[in-house]
Amino acid sequence: MAGHLPEGTSPDEALKLENQLCFPLYAASKEVIRRYKPLLDPLGLTYTQYLTMMVLWEYGTQTVGAIGERLFLDSGTLTPVLVKLEDKGYVTRTRSGKDSRQVMIELTDEGRALKEQAKDVPFRLACTFSDLSLDEGLELKRLLMKLLEGSR
């Protein structure tokens, strides 16, 4: 594909929904988030909050910018997510002592404890995708990461 339509594609063909790469990506993303919802509701997390917590569980205290870079989110999108997580008692937000323009995000004890409750979420989600083999899932992830890395 490499960003090009097949040679000889007419403008009318190019505008068909079935010929768009973006549409199945969009629809699949919505479907994945829909499947996460019943798994995350008991934790009191939205999908974006869950991803943010995963970054903090893995990497520890981070700047807003570092979290945003890992999640492909800008600070305007991420800040309300972090405010909600702080309201829930899972994180604290403090200005960096080295650079007051940077906001540091740190897990609270409650935020660290939530990790234990979330440990089975990836496995339970994987069970909802029985229509993909393990190899197909890994190949799909590899291709999506290749697409994302090319956007940086």
Salt bridges, closest charged atoms under 4 A:
GLU13 OE2 - LYS16 NZ 2.87
GLU31 OE2 - ARG34 NH2 2.58
GLU31 OE2 - ARG35 NE 2.67
ASP41 OD2 - LYS37 NZ 2.99
GLU86 OE1 - ARG93 NE 2.85
ASP99 OD2 - ARG101 NH2 2.99
ASP109 OD1 - ARG112 NH2 2.57
GLU116 OE1 - LYS119 NZ 3.34
ASP120 OD2 - ARG124 NH1 3.74
GLU139 OE2 - ARG142 NH2 2.80
